[in-house]
Amino acid sequence: MSLIDSTRPLYALSEGEFFQHLEEFFKSNLSGTLRDRTSTDPDATAGKRFVYGITGIERALGVSHKTAQRLKDGILAPAVKQRGRKIITDLDLALQLFDEKKGGK
């Protein structure tokens, strides 16, 4: 049930009416979409954290660009997925691998 007359032109709405209409639209249309996404497979990404690119590895581990590149190709390889230029790293696994290697020296 819309509070705004659908025959009224968009430019004739006040700011409050416009935002009220948007809020109503998002509540009715997006709430179902968000529920569908979360209910498909909650265990697939539940609790996982990811970093993106070499810069993400640099920031997460506090290392230089060159070191991040070397780690990505070395000890962090099981945690890194790369397709073309896109690099996605499972942060939890990367930290675990990094700590194991650090403790081994």
C-alpha positions in Angstrom: 0.0 0.0 0.0 1.6 3.2 -1.2 1.2 6.4 0.7 2.0 8.4 -2.5 -0.4 8.8 -5.4 1.2 6.9 -8.3 -0.2 9.4 -10.9 1.7 12.3 -9.2 4.9 13.2 -11.1 8.2 12.6 -9.3 9.2 16.2 -9.4 6.1 17.2 -7.6 7.0 15.2 -4.5 8.4 16.9 -1.4 11.7 15.6 -0.1 10.0 13.8 2.8 7.5 12.1 0.5 10.2 11.0 -1.8 12.3 9.5 1.0 9.2 7.9 2.5 8.4 6.3 -0.8 12.0 5.0 -1.2 12.0 3.6 2.3 8.7 1.8 1.6 10.1 0.5 -1.7 13.3 -0.9 -0.2 11.5 -2.5 2.7 9.0 -4.3 0.4 11.4 -5.3 -2.4 14.8 -5.8 -0.9 14.0 -7.5 2.4 13.0 -10.7 0.5 16.1 -10.5 -1.7 18.4 -10.3 1.3 16.7 -13.2 3.0 17.1 -15.3 -0.2 20.8 -14.6 -0.3 21.4 -15.5 3.3 19.3 -18.6 3.3 20.9 -20.2 0.2 24.1 -21.4 1.9 24.9 -19.7 5.2 27.9 -22.0 6.0 29.7 -21.1 2.7 30.9 -17.7 3.8 29.8 -17.5 7.5 32.6 -16.1 9.6 35.1 -15.8 6.7 37.0 -12.6 6.2 38.6 -11.7 2.9 41.2 -9.2 1.7 41.5 -8.2 -1.9 44.7 -7.6 -3.9 48.3 -7.3 -2.9 47.3 -4.1 -1.0 45.0 -6.1 1.2 47.7 -8.6 2.1 50.1 -5.6 2.7 47.7 -4.0 5.1 46.6 -7.2 6.9 50.1 -8.4 7.6 51.9 -5.0 7.8 54.5 -5.8 5.1 55.8 -4.1 2.1 54.5 -4.6 -1.5 57.5 -6.8 -2.4 57.1 -8.9 0.7 53.3 -9.3 0.1 54.0 -10.5 -3.4 56.6 -13.0 -2.2 54.2 -14.3 0.5 51.3 -14.6 -1.9 53.4 -16.8 -4.2 54.9 -18.7 -1.2 53.5 -19.6 2.2 50.1 -17.9 1.6 49.4 -19.8 -1.7 46.7 -22.1 -0.1 44.8 -19.0 1.1 45.0 -17.1 -2.2 42.6 -17.4 -5.1 43.6 -15.6 -8.3 41.8 -15.3 -11.6 43.5 -13.0 -14.0 44.3 -9.8 -12.1 41.8 -10.4 -9.3 43.3 -11.7 -6.0 41.2 -12.8 -3.1 42.8 -14.0 0.1 41.1 -15.8 3.0 42.4 -13.7 5.8 41.9 -16.2 8.6 43.8 -19.0 6.7 46.5 -16.5 5.7 47.1 -15.4 9.3 47.2 -19.0 10.4 49.8 -19.9 7.7 51.7 -16.7 8.4 51.9 -17.5 12.2 52.9 -21.2 11.5 55.7 -20.0 9.3 56.8 -17.3 11.7 56.8 -19.8 14.6 58.8 -22.3 12.6 61.9 -20.0 12.3 
